[in-house]
Amino acid sequence: MTDQPTTKTDRWARREPLLHLLGRLDRGTLLESERRLLRAAVDAELADAEAAHAALVEVLGIVTAWCVEANETGGVDATDLAWRLEQAGHPLPDEETAAPAEDGDSR
């Protein structure tokens, strides 16, 4: 999986140069080296989006299976869900290191 930025600020910092390159492309002033850079950056964004989607599908599958088990057989609690997510490589952040909720900034 690619190294994914974790906050809106991180994502924006990586995407801001794309806007600059796209502006140069629109004006017809993009150099060949910048064209290659733009292509690589877009490819990285697409790969990150695919990886994020795959992780989301996996996490939702784990949560769905846990909900079904909790409803049909009982005997499971939130600790079981957290353990299953951790075993799949999606640990919940602990309270001490959890990032504060991101604001509504559209960047």
N, C-alpha and C positions, 0 to 999 in steps of 0.2 A: 504494500500500500504506500502511496506517496505521503510525504510529510505535509499534513494538512494544517493550515492556520486555524487557531482555536477561537479567536474572538473577531468581532466585526472590525476592530482596529487592525488586527493582523491581516484579515482578508482585504481590507481597503488598501493597506500599504502595499500589498502585492498587486492589486488591480489598478491602482492609480497610474502606474507607468503605461498600462494598456490603453488608458484613455488618451494619454499623450500620443502614443504611437498611432492610435486610430484617428486622432485629429490630423496628424501628419499625412496619414493615408488619404483622408478626405481631401486635403489640400494638394495632394499629388506630390508631396515633398519627401516621401518616405524613401530612405536609402535602402539598398539591397541588404546590407547588414541588419538594418532595423526590420526589414521584412522577415528575415530569418528569426530575429528575436521575437517579433510579434507572433509568428507561427508557433514557436516553442512555448511562449507564454499561454497562448490559447490552448495548445495541446495539454499543458499542465493543468489549466483550469478544467478542461473537460475530463481529464483523468481523475482529478480531485472530486468532481461532481459524481462521476461513476462510482468511486470508492465510497463516498458519503451515502449514495443511494444504496449500495450493497450493504453497508453497515446498518442503515436504517431498516432495510428489509430483514436482516438477521435479528436485530433487536426486537422488532415488532413480532417476528415469529416466536422468539423466546417468551415475550410478554403474553402473546396470545395463548401459547401452550400452557403457561403458568396459570392464566385466568381460567382456562378450560379445566385444568386439574383442580384448581381451588374450588370451582363451582361444582364439579362432578364428584370429587372424592374428598375434598377438604384436607385438613392436616398440613397444609403448606401456609407459609406466611411470607411477609416481605423479605425476610432474611434469605429464604429459599430463592426468591426471585433475584436478589442482589448476587447471591452465590452463582446462579446460573449465568447471569450477565458477565460476571467476572471470569468464569471459566471460558466463556466465548470471546474474551478479550475486550469486553466493554464494561470495565468496572465503574461503579458509581463514584463520583468524587466524594471525598470525605468532607465533613463540615468545615474543617480547618482550611482546606485548600480549595474548596469550591469557589469558583469565580462569582462575583456578584452578578445579579441579573443585568443583562445588557439593556441600555436605554433604547428608546424608539428611534434612534438616529438611523436614517435611511441609507447612510453610506455603507 
